[in-house]
Amino acid sequence: MKAGKVLLSVVALVLAAFAAIFWLSGPPGDDLHVRKVLIDVSPAAIAANVDREQVRRIVGDVLTSTRGVVVDEANDGLVLRVRVESFSTTTPADLESHPAGISTSSLSLFVEVVENDRSGGRGHSVATAQGQMNPDALIAQALRDAIRQIQQARAANSLDSETLLGWLSDDTTSESQRRQAMLALVSRNDRRVTPSLVRLLNSSDEGMATASLQALTVLADPDPDAVDAIINHSARQPPLVRRMCIEAVKASGSPRAVPWLFTLTTGHPDAEVQAAARAAMAALAPELVASPGNPRARATGG
């Protein structure tokens, strides 16, 4: 497929929501001063031909062009950690789930800023595109989205966690305040926010549910209620959101999702969902994943 015909679409609901909050409220008062960038690429992404130096180049280009970010290696500043978790390009075998028969590419990326050896903010983004393509554009777009999340979370640093938790439990709080509270609390790794995220994930508000799913992915809380809520949310969702749910349970590190993941590896019609489920199973229960080096791996149905 020609590059001009490639349609880039990055988790539209999440990106639009976070971007709108950022630009409406303006950038945080303090820029992100970055003195060092650490790049990590997961073995799965390396196997999919994502090159570490390629990622480093793209990250450098994005940072120099992003509003509110200053890169200065000579002065004190933050350490920015960027990890590409996965990248895949899949041509669907069935036309029912992909009527046009178009292949799709997707990439998952985590970002964290570290200040004085402590986390100063985290973000996560999943980017997808139609067509077979290299990961450059997906890395750039996912990184911009994750940085926006961190900037918005840091804008709430002057507010205490109790106030932010109150925003999430108060139905009269504006949507922008709830999103800001979400980002700030998960950036602080405050797991008291988990029940609120679960409640919003189960709500009928599609935008807030998707934002909550992103927040749960960053928070990586293995709480059984959170893992079960993510699995339940995945039902009847399109393949892209289903893959986001897989990323969320993988981040939690909980083996509770393994039976569900196993079912997806063989029972879901979308090839990318199957591949994402296999990768998550390999992380959560490697002994159950068959491979040439693991001939004794067994399957599980629950």
C-alpha positions in Angstrom: 0.0 0.0 0.0 1.4 3.4 -0.9 2.4 5.7 1.9 0.0 8.3 0.8 -2.9 5.9 1.3 -1.9 4.9 4.8 -4.5 6.0 7.3 -3.0 6.7 10.7 -5.6 6.4 13.5 -4.4 6.4 17.1 -7.0 5.1 19.6 -9.2 8.0 18.5 -11.3 8.3 21.7 -8.3 8.4 24.0 -6.1 10.6 22.0 -8.8 13.1 21.2 -9.8 13.3 24.9 -6.3 13.8 26.3 -5.3 16.2 23.5 -8.4 18.3 24.0 -7.8 18.6 27.8 -4.1 19.6 27.2 -4.7 22.2 24.6 -7.8 23.7 26.2 -6.2 24.1 29.5 -2.9 25.2 28.0 0.5 23.5 28.8 1.7 23.0 32.3 3.3 26.0 33.9 6.7 24.2 34.2 8.3 22.6 31.1 9.5 19.1 31.2 13.3 19.6 31.3 14.9 16.3 30.0 18.6 15.7 30.6 18.7 12.0 29.6 16.7 9.6 27.5 16.7 5.8 28.1 15.3 3.6 25.4 14.0 0.1 25.9 12.6 -2.3 23.3 10.9 -5.5 24.4 12.1 -8.8 23.0 8.7 -9.1 21.2 9.2 -5.7 19.5 12.8 -6.5 18.6 11.5 -9.7 17.0 9.2 -7.6 14.9 12.2 -5.6 13.6 11.9 -2.5 15.9 15.4 -1.2 16.2 16.6 0.6 19.4 18.6 3.2 17.5 15.6 3.8 15.2 13.5 4.5 18.3 16.1 6.8 19.8 16.2 8.9 16.6 12.4 9.2 16.5 12.2 10.0 20.2 14.8 12.8 19.8 12.8 14.3 16.9 9.6 14.2 18.8 11.1 15.8 22.0 12.6 18.7 20.1 9.3 19.5 18.4 6.9 18.9 21.4 5.5 22.0 23.1 6.5 22.1 26.8 9.5 19.8 26.5 13.1 21.1 26.8 16.0 18.7 26.2 19.2 19.9 27.8 21.8 17.3 28.6 24.1 19.9 30.3 21.8 20.8 33.1 19.8 19.1 35.8 16.6 17.6 34.6 14.4 14.5 34.3 15.3 11.1 33.0 12.8 10.0 30.3 12.3 6.3 29.9 10.7 5.1 26.7 9.7 1.4 26.2 8.3 0.0 23.0 6.2 -2.9 24.3 5.0 -4.4 21.0 4.7 -3.9 17.3 2.8 -6.1 14.8 1.5 -6.0 11.2 -1.2 -8.5 10.4 -3.1 -9.3 7.2 -6.4 -10.7 8.2 -7.3 -14.2 6.9 -11.0 -13.5 7.3 -12.9 -10.7 5.7 -15.7 -10.7 8.2 -13.7 -8.9 10.9 -11.8 -6.8 8.2 -14.3 -6.4 5.3 -11.8 -4.6 3.1 -9.1 -7.2 3.7 -6.6 -4.5 4.6 -3.6 -5.3 6.8 -3.1 -3.3 10.0 -0.1 -2.3 12.1 -0.2 -1.5 15.8 2.3 -0.4 18.4 2.2 -0.2 22.2 4.5 2.2 24.1 5.1 3.2 27.7 6.8 6.4 28.9 8.0 7.4 32.4 9.8 10.5 33.7 12.1 10.0 36.7 13.0 12.8 39.0 15.5 12.3 41.9 15.2 8.5 41.4 11.4 8.7 41.8 8.7 8.5 39.2 7.5 11.9 38.1 4.8 10.7 35.7 3.9 7.9 33.4 1.9 7.5 30.2 0.8 4.7 27.9 -0.5 4.7 24.3 -1.5 2.2 21.7 -1.2 3.4 18.1 -2.7 1.7 15.0 -2.6 2.2 11.2 -4.1 0.6 8.2 -1.5 -0.9 5.9 1.8 -2.6 6.2 4.3 0.0 7.4 7.4 0.6 9.4 6.9 1.6 13.0 8.3 5.2 12.7 4.9 7.0 12.5 3.4 4.9 15.2 6.3 5.4 17.6 6.1 9.2 17.1 2.3 9.4 17.5 2.2 7.1 20.6 5.0 9.0 22.2 3.3 12.4 21.7 0.1 11.0 23.3 2.0 9.5 26.3 3.9 12.8 26.8 0.6 14.7 26.8 -0.7 12.4 29.5 2.4 13.1 31.6 2.1 16.8 31.1 -1.5 16.9 32.1 -0.8 14.8 35.2 2.0 17.0 36.3 -0.2 20.1 35.9 -2.2 18.7 38.9 0.9 18.3 41.1 -0.2 21.1 43.3 -3.3 19.3 44.3 -3.3 16.6 47.0 -4.4 13.1 46.3 -7.5 13.3 48.5 -8.8 16.2 46.5 -8.2 14.3 43.3 -9.9 11.2 44.6 -12.8 13.4 45.6 -13.1 14.6 42.0 -13.5 11.1 40.8 -16.2 10.1 43.3 -18.2 13.4 42.8 -20.7 13.1 39.8 -20.9 16.9 39.7 -17.1 17.2 38.8 -16.4 18.2 35.2 -15.2 15.6 32.8 -11.9 17.4 32.3 -11.3 17.5 36.1 -12.0 13.7 36.3 -9.5 13.0 33.5 -6.9 15.2 35.1 -7.4 13.5 38.5 -7.1 10.1 36.8 -3.8 11.0 35.1 -2.3 12.6 38.2 -3.2 9.7 40.6 -1.9 6.9 38.3 1.2 9.0 37.8 1.7 8.9 41.6 1.0 5.1 41.5 -1.8 5.8 44.1 -3.8 2.6 43.9 -6.5 4.1 46.0 -7.8 5.2 42.6 -8.4 1.7 41.4 -12.1 1.4 42.6 -12.9 4.7 40.8 -11.3 3.5 37.6 -13.2 0.3 37.8 -16.5 2.2 38.3 -15.8 4.4 35.3 -14.7 1.5 33.2 -18.1 -0.1 33.8 -20.0 3.1 33.1 -22.0 3.9 29.9 -19.7 6.8 29.1 -17.5 5.4 26.3 -14.9 8.2 26.5 -14.4 7.9 30.2 -14.4 4.1 30.0 -11.6 4.2 27.5 -9.7 6.8 29.5 -10.1 4.5 32.6 -8.7 1.6 30.6 -5.6 3.6 29.7 -5.2 4.7 33.3 -5.5 1.1 34.6 -2.8 0.1 32.1 -0.4 2.7 33.5 -1.3 1.9 37.1 -0.7 -1.8 36.5 -2.7 -2.8 39.6 -3.1 -6.6 39.9 -6.2 -6.2 42.0 -8.7 -9.0 41.1 -11.6 -6.5 40.7 -9.6 -4.5 38.3 -8.5 -7.5 36.2 -12.0 -8.8 36.1 -13.4 -5.4 35.1 -10.9 -5.2 32.2 -11.8 -8.7 31.0 -15.6 -8.0 31.2 -15.1 -4.6 29.4 -13.5 -6.4 26.5 -16.7 -8.3 25.6 -18.3 -7.1 22.4 -15.5 -4.5 21.9 -13.8 -4.0 18.5 -10.4 -5.6 18.0 -8.5 -2.4 18.8 -10.1 -2.0 22.2 -9.8 -5.7 22.8 -6.0 -5.4 22.3 -6.0 -2.5 24.7 -7.6 -4.7 27.3 -5.0 -7.3 26.7 -2.2 -4.7 27.2 -3.9 -3.7 30.5 -4.1 -7.2 32.0 -0.5 -7.9 30.8 0.7 -4.8 32.6 -1.0 -5.9 35.8 1.2 -9.0 35.9 -1.8 -11.0 37.3 -2.1 -14.6 36.1 -5.8 -14.3 36.7 -6.3 -13.4 33.1 -4.5 -16.4 31.7 -7.6 -18.6 30.9 -9.2 -15.6 29.1 -6.0 -15.0 27.1 -5.8 -18.6 26.2 -9.3 -18.5 24.8 -8.4 -15.5 22.7 -5.4 -17.1 21.2 -7.5 -19.7 19.5 -11.1 -18.5 19.6 -10.9 -14.8 18.4 -11.3 -14.2 14.7 -8.9 -11.2 14.6 -5.3 -12.3 14.0 -3.8 -9.3 15.9 -5.9 -10.0 18.9 -4.6 -13.6 18.9 -1.0 -12.4 18.6 -1.5 -9.9 21.4 -3.0 -12.6 23.6 -0.1 -15.0 22.9 2.4 -12.3 23.8 0.5 -11.5 27.1 0.4 -15.2 28.0 4.2 -15.5 27.3 4.7 -12.7 29.9 2.2 -13.9 32.5 2.6 -17.7 32.2 5.5 -18.6 30.0 5.3 -22.2 31.1 2.0 -22.5 29.3 3.2 -21.2 25.9 4.4 -23.8 23.5 7.7 -23.0 21.8 10.7 -25.0 20.4 12.6 -24.3 23.6 9.6 -25.2 25.8 8.3 -28.6 24.5 6.5 -29.3 27.8 4.3 -26.2 27.7 0.7 -27.1 28.2 -2.6 -25.4 27.4 -5.1 -24.4 30.0 -8.8 -23.7 29.7 -9.2 -22.3 33.2 
